[in-house]
Amino acid sequence: MSGRSRKRPAFEWHASTTSRGPDGQPPTVRLRHADITINRNAGASSVSSSTITAPASPSKTPAADFVYQEDYLLYQMARGHVEVDNGLGPDSGDELPEHAEPAEEVIEPAIDPQYLLHIEDNATEPEKTVAGAEKTAAGAEKTAAGAEKTAATAGAEKTAEKLRQKRVQINPLRTWLKERDEFLLELLRRDGRRDSGSLCAICSRVDGNIRCKDCHGGQIVCQTCVVKIHQVHPLHRIEIWNDMYFERTTLKRMGLTIQLGHSVGHRCVNPKPAPGDSFIILDTLGIHDVALAFCACSTARSDTIQLLRAGLYPATTQAPETAATITALEHFHLMTFESKISVFEYHNTLARMTDNTGAEDVPDRYEELLRMIREWRSLKMLKRAGRGHDPAGVAATKEGECAILCPACPQPGKNLEVNWQNAPPSIQYLFALFLGNDANFRMVRKKVSSEAADPTLSEGWSYFCETTKYREHLAKYGDQKEVHSTCVKHHAINDANTSRFANLATSGIGTIDCARHMMKRPTSLGDLQKGENLTHPHDTLTHPPLPRHAEPPARSEMCVTPPPYSPEPPPAAPNDGDYVMVVVSYDIVCQWSVHIWERMKSMPARLQINRDGKAFKFLIPKFHLPAHVEKCQTAYSFNLTPGVGRTEGEAPERGWSFIDPLATSTKEMGPASYRETIDDHFGDWNHKRVVRLGKLLMRRITVAVAGRDDHVTDYCAFTDSLPALSILTWQEWVETWEQMPDTVNPFVPTTKKVTQHAVRLALAKEDAARLSADEVTSVHDEITPGLFIAQGLEIENQQIRLKTDKKAMDSSATPLQLAKMQERQNSLLRKIKTWMAIQVLYMPEVSPLRAAEDLASADLQVKTESFNIPLHLPSALPSRIRVQPILYDYEFRLRRAQGFECLDDLRGHLRMRSHMYKFKDRNVRGQGACTRSGNLLHRVKQKVDACATQYKRARAALLSLAARTGDHTWSTSLQELKDADVRAFTDDTDGETQAERLKREKSEKKKGKVLGEGFKKLSWIWMVTGVGADGDDQGLQEALRIQWCKARARAMRWSEEVLLLREEMRRILAFLAWHAEWWDRQASRWTGLSPETAQGVAAYAYKQAAIRRKIRTSFDTLWTNSWATIKHGLGVDNEILDLPSESSSFISTYPPPLKKKPSTPASSNPPSTEPASVEPMFSS
């Protein structure tokens, strides 16, 4: 932690001595705000204070805009919205203004409880009446929460306890329990006639015995009146009193007929009753059998048009006998988005609402409802995409035109300035396209139906690729055998050609997402066959997403107010080919990207990308990266790659959690229904992402500004502590690698690590040199001292493995398994005896120890297993027994190499375990598959435990040898290995399911804990870079270089993230403004329509335009007002990025900062309410 100064606000208050003001207003209250500056380096602090006038009541805080940032902050403090710096940047828990979104959770306002009591005592009686209960429920709880956190005395703890008890006493459930009997009796009372008399409640002429379950009031009326009042509510459910209870009946039995083709209440001179005088209508209240008559007058429209104009959607276009209300279709549409309810489940719900006893015959209209829902989804997609405003009709819809675009991503011609492609290379990443590729193996589809039996309604119009072209591509390239992975075994590739998908028509779906905002891109989905191979993602990546609308905008300079519509024909629609930088994230990109350009050459021209003037970066998502080998962890890391900000590449993974619950219903669908259902749900996903972008980006930039400040400060402090020459060398190295990734990677250790084989070779050479120089006398013709120690370590390792295997055997072991185990023990025993014979020559001092052990075993008549026989290596001897110093040195060098090898093996097994946990959580289902996967995981866990045990044994030996040799240089690299240290690359993520990980991350966010390389939370085993073989400080220098490069990378990524977020905010507002103008133009695009239709077409267009402007205004207000509360510290000018001067015109200045007020003496005047001066959103 750096020694930067931090400021913490504090409050004092006092009331003026003036009496109550005019009109019964409370006396003036002033708040004193103290800035406490703490200098951690100097160990000193200073205090400056200012006084402001507080509002009369928290509920009467005036809404105001402020010219000066200090005034705005003081006003926030007066409201109790106090921002406390926790040493890591802006506190995500501070309460924000009403128009702002908290970064994480809301912490209680840091305002003196005595001030709240003062306001209460001096408030007027109406204020007390209105706010009393609210203050009891909220203010007391806030005071109690504050007391619980800050209680330092017994009195404060006692007060907190009383308030806790008060909260328990006002628990709504406890209050309800006391009145439960009354609630129950009231429900029973509703089953009777209640307080109704015997006469009709409307006409009062005849007895009333009918009531409606859905009309307000529950009046009991006669048959004539019930028919009359339900002319406009023909689908209400009614009941009739049979002198004992109310029983279900229908309006049809009461004589109500629904007349179409005329206004309600008007009679038709030529009605045409529905066939059989029965028409079925599905509504949110149930399935109704009604009497319905079409209009057969000479001017009547078709039956389907009459139904549609009555708000009824027909099940067929020819002689319809079934329909659903528009309300029911809309209700199901939203229900399935939020709960993933299937049409079958919704139909059953309607049937049970009609009759929940099973005693009546409810019409089965499941097939009809299924068909209506498909048509409804298609129509809503076309309507929202503006296809109903195109004079060319629906048939003119292009591929991807109905998809919802991401407003934050660069959209040439919509939210980018005309000269964006001329930006300097150092900031081209601000306009880069970030893509995330992934596959989902839960969204399978059985071999049900066919394309002929299940015709498509929207061929490639939104998120799925056009089927015919996609199938042709797979037919030509999909059967190629994949080259097996050279990285960690990736099931996605290596299982591509297995038979476990043989009985499925579709084994899953692959997608290309917007990697920063988690939105599905047009024509980016494709179904998979036989798992995931290198062909599937290629087609969805290179398939050009066409513009969302049929009428592309003119490519003129974008601004806050879009350019006026030009009558000239627009230029060709932009596509991915216009981008100059593309970042692709994929969990197996280390294999997929190797020969991507070679594969592309053999494919059709529509799937080829012109690479001239374009930069492509292929990276691995952060959560998947630890499962890869060490080389991939640096070459494909988001954290180490310039120009990607804090992008983590896991966007598709999060999207799968939204769509996975849909798999239970889509797996039984036909091919077209399957695609259209997924398209529909991804359209809703994109819509929700768009409307939530305001709060999302506000949270992100709040964290990013604080992160940039902290990491730039830490990087500068780290740099200042290192030699300048080293910094210059390292900086030149890392900048060269960033420009040319094929050069030597500065993040990869170059020091050759010590291995046991290398040490054995060195020892053998040393023994040979000593023998030739007659420095030592050989005691054995074949075994040198170095070889003798090396063989002892090998035998020790065999003892450990044999003991582990023997322990794993149980009573179910077969005779063959027992025989093999005994043979291994016999073989090991022979090796030990042979080695002991040589040990007597080199270490005669152990003979007395060995004799004593043999004597003790004979007395106890206990047979020692071969894996338990002590070897008495030099490190294991008591301190009183001394052997040749050269033996200590040899074992020390071999043990040190053994320690590093154990760590390498341990890291490899942990990577494998993490990858297997992830794969199991995502894809393995069923008891048999889970059992097999669990067995594999158990074997990997055994290897992890064995490596940890072997490392601990090697380190214990080093500790013993260090006491004799005095060499402790190894201790900083080979640290003590605790159980908590044996974990995967990221903190505590090993072995978690997705649900467990999300729950843990949510909990850690509340506690202020964050994980990842960007926040530097690693086990020490992942930071060991090795030690030079010659024992000098080369390893230390390399470790410093790598840590400095990573500190620089973290500072740069956070600085880039702030610039990216500000550019994305600007792009969102520009896109929404453009989109609103686009909708305005659609209002009058189709001429020649009837006046009523033209009015509806224009009204919908204007409504959509108004929605975009409303969303844009809400985002702009949120970002502009909240931007002033974000702390800006070191790094605000992005000096860490070393940007050229010509880049300033391409960097967004949005959100506009509030004008800084010059220093003035403290004043007690209230904050100014003049509007803030706002800088232009786009730079000139």
ZILINNOR-V679242 format. One record per backbone hydrogen bond with DSSP energy under -0.5 kcal/mol. CO is the residue of the C=O (numbers start at 0). NH is the residue of the N-H. If there is no record, write none. Layout:
<<CO:NH> <CO:NH>>
This chain:
<<2:40> <5:37> <6:84> <7:35> <9:33> <11:31> <13:29> <20:23> <21:24> <24:20> <27:15> <28:53> <29:13> <30:32> <30:51> <31:11> <31:33> <32:34> <32:49> <33:9> <33:35> <34:36> <34:47> <35:7> <35:37> <36:38> <36:45> <37:5> <37:39> <38:42> <38:43> <43:38> <45:36> <47:34> <49:32> <51:30> <56:59> <57:60> <66:1154> <67:71> <68:72> <69:73> <70:74> <71:75> <72:76> <73:77> <74:78> <75:80> <76:79> <79:81> <81:83> <82:8> <83:85> <88:85> <88:87> <89:91> <90:93> <91:103> <92:106> <96:99> <104:106> <108:110> <111:114> <111:115> <112:116> <113:117> <114:118> <115:119> <116:120> <117:121> <118:122> <119:122> <123:127> <124:128> <125:129> <126:130> <127:131> <130:134> <131:135> <132:136> <133:137> <133:138> <134:139> <137:141> <138:142> <139:143> <140:144> <141:145> <142:146> <143:147> <144:148> <145:149> <146:150> <152:156> <153:157> <154:158> <155:159> <156:160> <157:161> <158:162> <159:163> <160:164> <161:165> <162:166> <163:167> <164:168> <165:169> <167:170> <170:174> <171:175> <172:176> <173:177> <174:177> <174:178> <175:178> <176:179> <178:182> <179:183> <180:184> <181:185> <182:186> <183:187> <184:188> <185:189> <187:190> <188:191> <190:245> <192:195> <197:207> <199:203> <205:199> <208:240> <209:220> <210:238> <214:217> <218:211> <218:220> <219:200> <220:208> <220:209> <221:225> <222:226> <223:227> <224:228> <225:229> <227:230> <232:235> <235:237> <236:212> <236:213> <237:248> <238:210> <239:246> <244:241> <244:243> <246:239> <248:237> <249:253> <250:254> <250:255> <251:254> <255:290> <256:258> <257:259> <257:292> <262:265> <267:270> <269:295> <270:272> <271:293> <273:276> <274:277> <278:289> <279:322> <280:282> <280:287> <281:324> <282:285> <285:282> <285:287> <287:280> <287:289> <289:278> <289:291> <290:257> <291:273> <292:259> <293:271> <293:295> <296:299> <301:305> <302:306> <303:307> <304:308> <305:309> <306:309> <306:311> <307:310> <310:325> <311:313> <312:323> <316:318> <320:279> <321:314> <322:281> <323:312> <324:328> <325:329> <326:330> <327:331> <328:332> <329:333> <330:334> <331:335> <332:336> <333:337> <334:338> <334:340> <335:339> <341:345> <342:346> <343:347> <344:348> <345:349> <346:350> <347:351> <348:352> <349:286> <349:353> <350:354> <359:361> <362:364> <364:368> <365:369> <366:370> <367:371> <368:372> <369:373> <370:374> <371:375> <372:376> <373:377> <374:378> <375:379> <376:380> <377:381> <378:382> <379:383> <380:384> <381:386> <381:387> <382:385> <385:388> <386:389> <388:390> <389:392> <392:395> <393:396> <397:400> <399:402> <402:404> <404:406> <409:411> <410:413> <410:414> <410:415> <416:419> <418:421> <419:422> <423:426> <424:427> <426:429> <427:430> <428:431> <431:433> <432:434> <432:582> <433:514> <434:584> <435:512> <436:586> <437:510> <439:508> <441:443> <444:504> <444:505> <445:447> <449:453> <453:671> <457:459> <459:399> <460:401> <461:522> <462:523> <462:524> <465:469> <466:470> <467:471> <468:472> <469:473> <470:474> <471:475> <472:476> <473:477> <476:479> <488:490> <489:492> <489:493> <490:494> <491:531> <492:495> <494:497> <498:501> <500:503> <502:446> <505:444> <507:527> <508:439> <509:525> <510:437> <511:520> <512:435> <512:514> <513:517> <513:518> <518:513> <520:523> <523:511> <524:464> <525:509> <527:506> <527:507> <530:532> <532:536> <533:537> <534:538> <535:539> <536:540> <537:541> <538:542> <543:545> <549:551> <553:555> <559:561> <574:577> <575:578> <579:614> <580:432> <581:583> <581:616> <582:434> <582:584> <583:618> <584:436> <585:588> <587:590> <587:591> <588:592> <590:593> <592:595> <594:598> <595:599> <596:600> <597:601> <598:601> <599:602> <603:606> <604:607> <608:610> <610:613> <614:581> <616:583> <616:618> <618:585> <620:624> <621:625> <623:626> <624:627> <628:632> <629:633> <630:633> <630:634> <631:635> <633:636> <635:619> <636:640> <640:643> <643:646> <647:621> <649:653> <650:654> <651:655> <652:656> <653:657> <654:657> <654:658> <655:659> <658:661> <659:662> <660:663> <661:664> <661:665> <662:666> <664:667> <665:668> <666:445> <669:673> <670:674> <671:675> <672:676> <673:677> <674:678> <675:679> <676:680> <677:681> <678:682> <679:683> <680:684> <681:685> <682:686> <683:687> <684:688> <685:689> <686:690> <687:691> <689:692> <691:695> <692:696> <693:697> <694:698> <695:699> <696:700> <697:701> <698:702> <699:703> <700:704> <701:705> <702:706> <703:707> <704:708> <705:709> <706:710> <707:711> <708:712> <709:713> <710:714> <711:715> <712:716> <713:717> <714:718> <715:719> <716:720> <718:721> <722:726> <723:727> <724:728> <725:729> <726:730> <727:731> <728:732> <729:733> <730:734> <731:735> <732:736> <733:737> <734:738> <735:739> <739:742> <743:745> <744:747> <754:758> <755:759> <756:760> <757:761> <758:762> <759:763> <760:764> <761:765> <762:766> <763:767> <764:768> <765:769> <766:770> <767:771> <768:772> <769:774> <769:775> <770:773> <775:777> <781:783> <783:787> <784:788> <785:789> <786:790> <787:791> <788:792> <789:793> <790:794> <791:795> <792:796> <793:797> <794:798> <795:799> <796:800> <797:801> <798:802> <799:803> <800:804> <801:805> <802:806> <803:807> <804:808> <805:808> <809:812> <813:817> <814:818> <815:819> <816:820> <817:821> <818:822> <819:823> <820:824> <821:825> <822:826> <823:827> <824:828> <825:829> <826:830> <827:831> <828:832> <829:833> <830:834> <831:835> <832:836> <833:837> <834:838> <835:839> <836:840> <837:840> <837:841> <838:842> <842:845> <843:846> <845:849> <846:850> <847:851> <848:852> <849:853> <850:854> <851:855> <852:856> <853:857> <854:858> <855:859> <856:860> <856:861> <861:863> <864:867> <865:868> <872:875> <872:876> <873:876> <877:880> <879:881> <883:886> <883:887> <884:888> <885:889> <886:890> <887:891> <888:892> <889:893> <890:894> <891:895> <892:896> <893:897> <894:898> <895:899> <896:900> <897:901> <898:902> <899:903> <900:904> <901:905> <902:906> <903:907> <904:908> <905:909> <906:910> <907:911> <908:912> <909:913> <910:914> <911:915> <912:916> <913:917> <914:918> <915:919> <916:920> <917:921> <918:922> <918:923> <919:923> <925:929> <926:930> <927:931> <928:932> <929:933> <930:934> <931:935> <932:936> <933:937> <934:938> <935:939> <936:940> <937:941> <938:942> <939:943> <940:944> <941:945> <942:946> <943:947> <944:948> <945:949> <946:950> <947:951> <948:952> <949:953> <950:954> <951:955> <952:956> <953:957> <954:958> <955:959> <956:960> <957:961> <958:962> <959:963> <960:963> <960:964> <961:965> <965:967> <967:970> <968:971> <969:972> <969:973> <972:974> <975:977> <977:980> <977:981> <978:981> <980:982> <985:988> <988:991> <992:996> <993:997> <994:998> <995:999> <996:1000> <997:1001> <998:1002> <999:1003> <1000:1004> <1001:1005> <1002:1006> <1003:1008> <1004:1007> <1011:1014> <1011:1015> <1011:1016> <1012:1015> <1016:986> <1018:1021> <1019:1022> <1022:1024> <1027:1030> <1031:1034> <1032:1036> <1033:1037> <1034:1038> <1035:1039> <1036:1040> <1037:1041> <1038:1042> <1039:1043> <1040:1044> <1041:1045> <1042:1046> <1043:1047> <1044:1048> <1045:1049> <1046:1050> <1047:1051> <1048:1052> <1049:1053> <1050:1054> <1051:1055> <1052:1056> <1053:1057> <1054:1058> <1055:1059> <1056:1060> <1057:1061> <1058:1062> <1059:1063> <1060:1064> <1061:1065> <1062:1066> <1063:1067> <1064:1068> <1065:1069> <1066:1070> <1067:1071> <1068:1072> <1069:1073> <1070:1074> <1071:1075> <1072:1076> <1073:1077> <1074:1078> <1075:1079> <1076:1080> <1077:1081> <1078:1082> <1079:1082> <1080:1083> <1081:1084> <1081:1085> <1084:1086> <1089:1093> <1090:1094> <1091:1095> <1092:1096> <1093:1097> <1094:1098> <1095:1099> <1096:1100> <1097:1101> <1098:1102> <1099:1103> <1100:1104> <1101:1105> <1102:1106> <1103:1107> <1104:1108> <1105:1109> <1106:1110> <1107:1111> <1108:1112> <1109:1113> <1110:1114> <1111:1115> <1112:1116> <1113:1117> <1114:1118> <1115:1119> <1116:1120> <1117:1121> <1118:1122> <1119:1123> <1121:1124> <1122:1125> <1126:1128> <1128:1131> <1130:1133> <1133:1136> <1133:1137> <1134:1137> <1139:1142> <1140:1143> <1142:1145> <1142:1146> <1143:1146> <1154:68> <1168:64> <1176:1148>>
